[in-house]
Amino acid sequence: MAYDQKLAARVRVVVAGREEVTEKEMFGGLAFLRGGKMFVGIMKEELMVRVGPDRHDEALARPHVRPMDFNGRPMKGYVFVPAGGFRTGPSLAAWVDWAHDFVKTLPAKKPASGKRGK
């Protein structure tokens, strides 16, 4: 199991009924997307949250939170939250809502252009 299935079920409850939310397995975990843009994900037992660059430091100031990095490079606007940071339903919902609200502010994703003719 590459990601925590119970956590995925909890996130599904939080996002239930929201428009344009889809799931996609990626980077060895599970991502939740709105309009094709990732807002929250699960990697092993941690929550990956897209908080936005303007609120990155605010997120890092919260207990249990650490910068998200791949290949040793921190990604501003994204954080990892281990289980201690979302133990309760309201704490999980707060992270998911934060990320979902941020992604709603982003411009719509441009449709992928297909290859033309032969």
Summary of the structure (lengths in Angstrom):
residues: 118
radius of gyration: 14.8
end to end distance: 42.5
largest distance: 55.6
contacts: 302
relative contact order: 0.18
helix: 32%
strand: 34%
